């Protein structure tokens, strides 16, 4: 489980770095709309990864027989 968490964190950091690089390029050339689309896709992937990740409260409640 620890390896999975580390891998997920590394993947998020890689996506953030790519997103920031694309954003820097986009600021210099705002007419390159494809850069904005790539940034949007990365933002969506980052948000989905955070949203779908179970919280500690949800994890613990599953053991107590509670469902959310």
ABEGO torsion letter per residue (X at the ends): XAAAAAAAAAAAAAAAAAAAAAAAAAAABAABAAAAAAAAAAAAAAAAAAAABBBAAAAAAAAAGBBX
